[in-house]
Amino acid sequence: MLKRAFVARNEIAHELDITKPKADVRARLETLQKRRSIGEIQGYVKEIINVGQLVINDVSGRLRVANYEQFRQARWEDITQKS
């Protein structure tokens, strides 16, 4: 699903590059555009958002572990010292 979402995203980006070509060329270029259903696009958007959330959750977990390790190795004086 994620791969299909990015393929569709790339296709849409290229389709949007078709801006005001000459009238005789426009009809041929418009045949490059694909029709996508709302449900299909919603599925792609949800998949990309879910993957983004997984990345955020993973980074958050790694930061918590890193901070815990840093905290665990710190001395009490280091922790209570005011900046």
Secondary structure, DSSP 8 states (H G I E B T S, - for coil): -HHHHHHHHHHHHHHHT--S--HHHHHHHHTT-----HHHHHHHHHHHHHHHHHHHHHHHHHHHHHHHHHHHHS-HHHHH---
